[in-house]
Amino acid sequence: MEQIKQFFENIGRNDIDNTMTELLSQGILDSIDIMALIAEIESFYKRPLQAEFIKPENFEDFASIKKMLDEAMK
């Protein structure tokens, strides 16, 4: 979860932490944030995040992001 927090910090979203939920549903994240977050993830893992994983429910909270990364980057 610390790495996910670092991804958010790297895109200038220090205001987001692991206690927050409904990041997309509540409008906390927008499409620009998601694109920046995907770029950070791809840079960190040095490989692309497949399109099948880029769906709104995978970016609602830290747990859903972690679950997506565990599956996508295995």
N, C-alpha and C positions, 0 to 999 in steps of 0.2 A: 504493500500500500504506500510505502514511502516513495517508491519510484513513481507511482501515479501522481502523488503530490508534487514531485519534482517536475513531471511533465507539465502540470498546470502552472507551476512557477515559471518554467521556461517560456510559456506563452503569455506571461504577464498576468495570470489569473491567480494571484496570491490570496484572493478572497474566497477561494473554493477549498473546502477541506473534506475529510472522510466522513463527517457526520451529516453532510448535506445529501438530500435525495431529490429526485425529480428535476435534475439539472436541466434537461431539455423541456420537459412538460411545463415547468414554471418559468421558462424563458431565461434562466440563469446563463445557459450556454446558447450561442447561436451558431449558424452554419460556419461562420468564419472561425469561431473557436474550435469547432469540430475539425475543420480542415487543418488548422494549426496543430491541434492535438495529434491528429493522424501523422502529420509530418514529423513531429517529435518522436512518436512511437516508431515510425519507420527508420528514423535516424538512429535511435537507440538500438534497435534490433538489427539494423543494417539489412533490412529486407522489407518488401512491401506488405502492407496489411491488405489481404485479399478483400475484394468488394463484398463478398458474402457476409463479412463481419461488420461492415459499415452500415449499421441500421440503428435507428433511434434508441431502441431498448437497450443497446449495448453501451450507451453513454449517459444513462440516467443517474448513476452513482458510482462510487469507487468499487463496490462489490461487483457490479455488472461489467465495469471496465476490466477489472482483474480477471473475472471469469472469461471474458472475451479474449484477453491476452493469453491466458493459460491455454485456451483451445487453439487460438490462431497461431501462436508462436512455438508450439510444441514440435 
